[in-house]
Amino acid sequence: MTAVSPTARQHERERERHRGRRKHRVRGKVVQQRNGKKAARQIRDEIEDYWRPKTRGDCLYGPRPCPYSGCPYHLAVDVTRTGNLLVNFPDLESWEIPETCALDVADRGGETLERCGELMNFTRERCRQVQNIALAKIANGPSAPMLRAYLEASIETENRDDN
């Protein structure tokens, strides 16, 4: 039997305590498209036979967790730029995902980067990167002048109300 130094035992206990706090996170898995347009057309034809909500009003009071994984606001599956599917929670069934609709999350108001990471199965740093990309697109987009005018008008209104 080998003797273990007190500092090594203390280090091991600290490591175990830290490991217990860390959440086990399974990365999303990419499902590559196999037959390209032919398969997509076949899937689209099959899906069109089923009713799905078309607007936020149609799904606002719908069942939760949301059963419509083909919706662009569903948090279980994303479509990449190349057309592949990204399954965000490969280790969970759709009813086990904490939130299934991004619009429900947006209706509740702001979320922290940590919480957004949990909802989308990202790290907090990746959420920050996505946030910066989105803000840059908004700031440089075609509706940026209208958005700036709206924000300036709302700030002026708040300043008048405060005085």
C-alpha positions in Angstrom: 0.0 0.0 0.0 1.4 3.4 -1.0 1.3 6.4 1.3 -0.6 9.4 0.0 0.5 12.8 1.2 -2.0 15.0 2.9 -1.7 17.7 0.2 -2.5 15.1 -2.5 -5.6 13.9 -0.6 -6.7 17.5 -0.2 -6.1 18.1 -3.9 -8.1 15.0 -4.8 -11.0 16.1 -2.5 -11.1 19.5 -4.0 -11.1 18.0 -7.5 -14.0 15.7 -6.7 -15.9 18.6 -5.1 -15.4 20.7 -8.2 -16.3 17.8 -10.5 -19.6 17.4 -8.7 -20.6 21.0 -9.3 -19.8 20.8 -13.0 -22.8 20.0 -15.2 -22.4 17.2 -17.7 -23.2 18.6 -21.1 -23.5 16.6 -24.2 -22.7 18.5 -27.4 -25.2 18.7 -30.2 -24.9 16.2 -33.0 -25.1 17.0 -36.7 -27.2 14.8 -38.9 -25.9 15.2 -42.5 -28.3 15.3 -45.4 -27.9 12.3 -47.6 -29.9 12.7 -50.8 -30.0 16.5 -50.8 -33.0 18.1 -52.6 -34.8 14.8 -53.4 -35.0 13.8 -49.7 -35.9 17.4 -48.6 -38.7 17.4 -51.2 -40.0 14.1 -50.0 -40.0 15.2 -46.3 -41.7 18.5 -47.2 -44.4 16.7 -49.0 -45.0 14.4 -46.0 -45.0 17.3 -43.5 -47.4 19.5 -45.5 -50.2 17.1 -44.8 -50.1 17.9 -41.1 -51.4 21.1 -39.5 -48.8 23.3 -37.9 -49.0 26.8 -36.4 -48.1 29.5 -38.9 -48.1 32.5 -36.6 -47.3 33.2 -32.9 -51.0 33.6 -32.3 -51.6 30.0 -33.5 -49.1 28.5 -31.0 -49.3 30.9 -28.1 -51.7 28.7 -26.0 -50.7 25.4 -27.7 -49.4 22.4 -25.9 -46.1 22.5 -24.1 -43.5 21.1 -24.6 -44.1 22.1 -28.2 -44.6 19.1 -30.5 -43.7 21.0 -33.7 -40.0 20.4 -34.0 -40.1 21.6 -37.6 -40.8 25.1 -36.4 -37.9 27.5 -36.8 -38.3 28.6 -33.2 -38.1 25.1 -31.7 -35.0 24.7 -29.6 -34.5 21.0 -30.1 -33.3 21.1 -33.8 -31.5 23.7 -35.9 -30.7 23.7 -39.6 -27.1 24.6 -40.5 -26.1 26.8 -43.4 -25.3 23.7 -45.4 -28.7 22.2 -44.8 -27.7 19.6 -42.2 -29.7 19.2 -39.0 -28.2 20.0 -35.7 -29.8 18.1 -32.8 -29.1 20.3 -29.8 -30.0 17.8 -27.1 -29.0 14.3 -28.5 -29.2 12.7 -25.1 -32.7 14.0 -24.2 -36.2 13.3 -25.7 -38.1 16.3 -26.8 -40.4 16.3 -23.8 -37.3 16.3 -21.5 -35.9 19.6 -22.9 -36.3 22.4 -20.3 -37.8 24.8 -22.9 -38.9 24.0 -26.4 -39.9 27.4 -27.9 -37.6 30.4 -28.3 -40.7 32.6 -28.5 -41.9 31.6 -25.1 -38.5 32.5 -23.7 -38.5 35.9 -25.5 -42.0 36.6 -24.1 -40.8 36.3 -20.6 -38.1 39.0 -21.1 -34.3 39.0 -20.9 -32.2 36.0 -19.9 -28.7 35.8 -18.8 -26.0 34.3 -21.0 -25.7 31.4 -18.7 -29.5 30.6 -19.0 -29.4 31.1 -22.8 -26.5 28.6 -22.9 -28.6 26.0 -20.9 -31.6 26.5 -23.2 -29.6 26.2 -26.4 -27.0 23.7 -25.2 -24.2 26.2 -25.8 -21.5 27.5 -23.5 -21.9 31.0 -22.1 -19.0 32.2 -24.3 -20.7 30.9 -27.4 -23.9 32.7 -26.4 -21.9 35.9 -26.0 -20.5 35.4 -29.5 -23.9 34.8 -31.1 -25.3 37.9 -29.2 -22.5 40.1 -30.6 -23.0 38.8 -34.2 -26.8 39.5 -33.9 -26.3 43.0 -32.5 -23.8 43.8 -35.3 -26.3 42.6 -37.9 -29.0 44.7 -36.4 -26.8 47.8 -36.2 -25.7 47.4 -39.8 -28.9 46.1 -41.3 -31.3 47.9 -43.6 -33.6 48.9 -40.8 -30.9 50.4 -38.6 -31.7 54.1 -39.3 -35.4 53.5 -38.4 -34.3 51.6 -35.2 -32.0 54.5 -34.2 -34.7 57.1 -34.7 -37.1 55.0 -32.6 -34.6 54.6 -29.8 -33.7 58.3 -29.8 -37.4 59.2 -29.7 -38.1 56.8 -26.8 -35.1 58.2 -24.9 -36.3 61.8 -25.4 -39.8 60.8 -24.2 -38.3 59.2 -21.0 -36.3 62.3 -20.3 -39.4 64.5 -20.6 -41.3 62.2 -18.3 -38.6 62.3 -15.7 -38.5 66.1 -15.6 
